[in-house]
Amino acid sequence: MTAARINTEERKKLITDLWIIGIVSFLALGIVVFAMQNGMNDFAGNRSIPIVLRVLAIGLCGQFAVSGLGISIVCLIRKQRFREFGLNTKNLIPSLLLSICAACRN
């Protein structure tokens, strides 16, 4: 859609969606950075857990909290599917296996 074709009601929905995503992202970032800082640092420095699992867990928690949680909430509120935004499951298994192999290689 172009800006000229978006009606007022659709524009209000989009602005609301952006506010939800922004607020949830900043709240999640604050929780990840400040509230869980000591726990994450202890977990990251724990040498009894393999480095790949430590990086994966911290990366997934932080990345999802900052970028994915707000978008997921908007999709639930609007009752939309992720497929409407281009997410598909074609070649999902090979992609996951190659990603795991690349992560384990390092």
ZAMI-312419 format. One record per residue (C-alpha): x, y, z. Coordinates in Angstrom, 3 decimals, padded with zeros to 6 digits. Example, Ala and Ser with C-alpha at 12.3 -4.5 7.8 and 13.67 -1.06 7.14 Angstrom:
2
+----------+----------+----------+
|       c1 |       c2 |       c3 |
+----------+----------+----------+
|  012.300 | -004.500 |  007.800 |
|  013.670 | -001.060 |  007.140 |
+----------+----------+----------+
//
This chain:
106
+----------+----------+----------+
|       c1 |       c2 |       c3 |
+----------+----------+----------+
|  000.000 |  000.000 |  000.000 |
|  001.141 |  003.487 | -000.708 |
|  000.665 |  006.396 |  001.656 |
| -001.941 |  007.968 | -000.623 |
| -004.122 |  004.852 | -000.549 |
| -004.217 |  004.356 |  003.227 |
| -007.443 |  005.645 |  004.706 |
| -007.697 |  007.343 |  008.087 |
| -008.906 |  004.281 |  009.969 |
| -006.121 |  002.094 |  008.582 |
| -003.586 |  004.797 |  009.429 |
| -004.825 |  004.884 |  013.043 |
| -004.451 |  001.094 |  013.284 |
| -000.915 |  001.255 |  011.918 |
|  000.061 |  004.013 |  014.342 |
| -001.399 |  002.011 |  017.233 |
|  000.511 | -001.076 |  016.078 |
|  003.769 |  000.890 |  015.964 |
|  003.176 |  002.255 |  019.458 |
|  002.504 | -001.252 |  020.793 |
|  005.656 | -002.606 |  019.141 |
|  007.746 |  000.327 |  020.396 |
|  006.508 |  000.233 |  023.991 |
|  006.803 | -003.553 |  024.301 |
|  010.267 | -003.494 |  022.717 |
|  011.594 | -000.850 |  025.110 |
|  010.024 | -002.545 |  028.139 |
|  011.494 | -005.879 |  027.107 |
|  014.888 | -004.296 |  026.478 |
|  014.783 | -002.693 |  029.918 |
|  013.926 | -006.007 |  031.546 |
|  016.624 | -007.876 |  029.642 |
|  019.337 | -005.282 |  030.256 |
|  018.632 | -004.100 |  033.795 |
|  016.524 | -006.641 |  035.656 |
|  018.235 | -009.779 |  034.403 |
|  021.770 | -008.415 |  033.984 |
|  023.364 | -010.301 |  036.881 |
|  021.602 | -013.552 |  036.066 |
|  022.549 | -013.333 |  032.406 |
|  026.148 | -012.489 |  033.219 |
|  026.361 | -015.470 |  035.572 |
|  024.789 | -017.715 |  032.933 |
|  027.096 | -016.387 |  030.199 |
|  030.176 | -016.993 |  032.364 |
|  029.165 | -020.511 |  033.444 |
|  031.820 | -022.722 |  031.860 |
|  029.967 | -025.932 |  032.667 |
|  027.437 | -025.116 |  029.921 |
|  028.714 | -025.308 |  026.316 |
|  029.346 | -021.919 |  024.713 |
|  026.961 | -022.625 |  021.819 |
|  024.051 | -023.186 |  024.200 |
|  024.906 | -020.086 |  026.235 |
|  025.077 | -017.838 |  023.175 |
|  021.939 | -019.394 |  021.687 |
|  019.899 | -018.968 |  024.877 |
|  020.980 | -015.374 |  025.496 |
|  020.600 | -014.442 |  021.839 |
|  017.138 | -015.935 |  021.558 |
|  015.915 | -014.313 |  024.759 |
|  017.272 | -010.887 |  023.935 |
|  016.451 | -010.910 |  020.236 |
|  012.907 | -012.185 |  020.670 |
|  012.205 | -009.830 |  023.541 |
|  013.392 | -006.781 |  021.646 |
|  012.065 | -007.471 |  018.168 |
|  009.635 | -010.377 |  018.149 |
|  007.458 | -009.925 |  021.205 |
|  005.832 | -006.652 |  020.116 |
|  005.124 | -007.947 |  016.621 |
|  003.677 | -011.174 |  018.054 |
|  001.369 | -009.188 |  020.351 |
|  000.144 | -007.065 |  017.432 |
| -000.524 | -010.205 |  015.376 |
| -002.517 | -011.712 |  018.252 |
| -004.528 | -008.511 |  018.770 |
| -005.277 | -008.161 |  015.047 |
| -005.834 | -011.936 |  014.683 |
| -003.383 | -012.092 |  011.795 |
| -001.075 | -014.892 |  010.788 |
|  002.641 | -014.507 |  010.268 |
|  002.217 | -015.922 |  006.772 |
|  000.437 | -012.721 |  005.772 |
|  003.777 | -010.955 |  006.222 |
|  005.780 | -013.361 |  004.089 |
|  006.851 | -015.950 |  006.678 |
|  006.676 | -019.407 |  005.173 |
|  007.736 | -022.910 |  006.108 |
|  009.147 | -023.921 |  002.735 |
|  012.561 | -025.562 |  003.302 |
|  012.296 | -024.939 |  007.058 |
|  014.020 | -028.169 |  008.167 |
|  017.073 | -027.800 |  005.878 |
|  017.416 | -024.160 |  006.943 |
|  017.326 | -025.049 |  010.629 |
|  019.820 | -027.898 |  010.190 |
|  022.243 | -025.710 |  008.247 |
|  021.930 | -022.963 |  010.873 |
|  022.706 | -025.451 |  013.645 |
|  025.687 | -026.787 |  011.707 |
|  027.005 | -023.260 |  011.179 |
|  026.575 | -022.423 |  014.862 |
|  028.291 | -025.628 |  015.998 |
|  031.185 | -025.096 |  013.598 |
|  032.255 | -021.934 |  015.399 |
+----------+----------+----------+
//
